[in-house]
Amino acid sequence: MTKPRVPGGGGDRLDLPCGESVAVTDLDLGMREFDCDCGDSHGIVMDVHPPERFLPDFLVETLREAIETTSEEMPEFGTPHLLGIVLEEFPERVVSHDASEEQDVGFALLWITDFDSRQLHEIIVELVVELMEHAISHADDTSALTEFEGKMHEFEVEAFVEEYRDERDLSEDDVYA
């Protein structure tokens, strides 16, 4: 939970899953993770980060076409939905913050995870694959499910993430890291 602002205190502080806290104003749009006083790196995601940070363009477009959202604020599938899936699966390892009232930050929503950015990337890919498998299991075409499951036995999340990050040349300064 956040703590109230203290004059000159640098804004709201967000309590992290590790027990430490961080000033929301200390986080900038270019950050994808930070080294915490607890000794670990924590992955950071903001609503302004595109979902293509984690998934290829074609897959994001497919998800946007296939998934209907019910939110007027977020009418199409995007990063907040991806982090919602992670938060649902790992509620104790993700904190979120609504920064929409804070004028000195460039984002409205913030998530900080107990995972570093690479592990978070792998988790998101795994959860999207599970989501896709669940959707296909509801199809009347059992051959599509069998084919999908066969391809998923060949799919290695870690290898995909490694290749995807290499293709995107994901450095610390890159918007997709």
C-alpha positions in Angstrom: 0.0 0.0 0.0 1.1 3.6 -0.5 1.9 5.9 2.3 0.6 9.5 2.4 2.6 12.2 0.9 5.0 14.0 3.2 6.0 17.5 2.2 9.4 17.3 0.6 9.3 13.5 0.9 9.3 12.8 -2.8 5.8 11.6 -3.2 4.0 8.3 -2.5 6.0 5.3 -1.4 5.1 1.9 -2.6 5.6 -1.0 -0.3 7.2 -3.9 -2.3 6.6 -7.6 -1.9 10.1 -7.9 -0.4 9.3 -5.6 2.4 11.3 -2.6 1.1 9.6 0.5 -0.3 10.3 2.9 -3.2 9.2 6.4 -4.0 7.0 6.4 -7.0 8.6 9.6 -8.3 12.0 7.8 -8.3 10.8 5.6 -11.1 11.0 6.8 -14.7 9.5 5.7 -18.0 12.8 4.1 -19.1 13.1 1.8 -16.2 12.2 -1.9 -16.7 13.7 -3.1 -13.4 15.6 -1.7 -10.5 18.1 -3.1 -8.0 16.4 -3.0 -4.6 17.9 -2.5 -1.1 16.8 -6.1 -0.5 19.5 -7.3 -2.9 17.2 -8.4 -5.7 16.1 -6.8 -8.9 12.4 -6.1 -9.3 10.7 -5.9 -12.7 8.8 -2.7 -13.4 5.9 -2.3 -15.9 4.0 0.9 -16.6 0.7 1.2 -18.5 2.6 3.2 -21.2 4.8 0.3 -22.0 3.5 -1.5 -25.1 2.5 -5.2 -24.8 5.0 -5.8 -27.6 7.6 -5.5 -24.9 6.7 -9.1 -24.1 5.0 -10.5 -27.2 5.5 -10.2 -30.9 3.3 -7.7 -32.9 1.3 -10.4 -34.6 0.4 -12.1 -31.3 -0.7 -8.8 -29.7 -2.9 -8.1 -32.7 -4.4 -11.6 -32.5 -5.1 -11.1 -28.8 -6.7 -7.7 -29.5 -9.0 -9.3 -32.1 -9.9 -12.3 -29.9 -10.3 -10.7 -26.5 -13.2 -8.4 -25.8 -12.6 -6.0 -23.0 -15.4 -4.5 -21.0 -13.5 -1.4 -19.8 -14.1 2.0 -21.2 -10.8 3.2 -19.9 -9.0 0.3 -21.6 -11.0 -0.6 -24.7 -8.5 -2.9 -26.2 -6.2 -5.6 -24.9 -2.9 -4.2 -23.7 -0.2 -4.2 -21.1 -2.7 -3.6 -18.1 -4.4 -6.9 -19.1 -1.1 -8.8 -19.3 -0.2 -7.6 -15.8 -3.7 -8.3 -14.6 -3.1 -11.9 -15.5 0.2 -11.9 -13.7 -1.3 -10.2 -10.6 -4.1 -12.8 -10.6 -1.6 -15.7 -10.7 0.9 -14.2 -8.2 -1.0 -11.8 -6.0 1.7 -11.8 -3.3 4.5 -11.1 -5.7 3.1 -8.1 -7.6 2.2 -4.6 -6.3 0.3 -2.2 -8.4 -0.2 1.6 -8.0 -2.6 4.0 -9.5 -0.6 7.1 -10.3 -3.2 8.9 -12.4 -3.5 11.7 -9.8 0.3 12.2 -9.7 1.3 14.9 -12.1 5.1 14.5 -11.8 5.2 11.0 -13.3 4.5 10.0 -16.9 2.3 7.0 -16.3 -1.1 6.2 -14.8 -0.6 2.6 -13.7 2.5 0.9 -12.3 3.3 -2.6 -11.4 6.4 -3.8 -9.5 7.1 -7.5 -9.3 9.2 -9.7 -7.1 10.6 -11.1 -10.3 13.4 -9.5 -12.4 12.4 -8.2 -15.8 13.5 -11.4 -17.6 11.7 -13.8 -15.3 8.6 -11.5 -15.6 8.9 -11.8 -19.4 9.0 -15.6 -19.2 6.0 -15.7 -16.8 3.9 -13.5 -19.1 4.7 -15.7 -22.1 3.8 -18.9 -20.1 0.5 -17.3 -18.9 -0.4 -16.2 -22.4 0.3 -19.7 -23.8 -2.0 -21.1 -21.0 -4.7 -18.6 -21.9 -4.4 -19.6 -25.6 -4.6 -23.3 -24.7 -7.6 -22.7 -22.5 -9.3 -20.8 -25.4 -8.6 -23.6 -27.9 -9.9 -26.2 -25.5 -13.3 -24.6 -25.8 -13.3 -25.0 -29.6 -15.4 -27.7 -31.2 -12.3 -28.7 -33.2 -10.4 -31.3 -31.2 -7.8 -31.5 -34.0 -6.9 -27.8 -33.4 -6.4 -28.6 -29.7 -4.3 -31.6 -30.5 -2.2 -29.6 -33.0 -1.8 -26.7 -30.5 -0.7 -29.1 -27.7 1.8 -30.8 -30.0 3.3 -27.4 -30.9 3.5 -26.4 -27.3 5.5 -29.5 -26.4 8.1 -28.2 -28.9 7.9 -24.6 -27.6 10.5 -23.6 -25.0 9.6 -20.4 -23.1 13.1 -19.6 -22.0 14.5 -20.0 -25.6 11.7 -17.9 -27.0 12.3 -15.1 -24.5 16.0 -15.2 -25.1 15.5 -15.0 -28.9 12.8 -12.3 -28.6 15.0 -10.1 -26.4 18.0 -10.6 -28.7 15.9 -9.7 -31.8 14.7 -6.6 -30.1 18.2 -5.8 -28.9 16.9 -5.2 -25.4 19.3 -3.1 -23.4 18.6 -1.3 -20.2 17.8 1.9 -22.2 15.4 0.1 -24.6 11.8 0.7 -24.2 11.0 -3.0 -24.5 13.5 -4.4 -22.0 
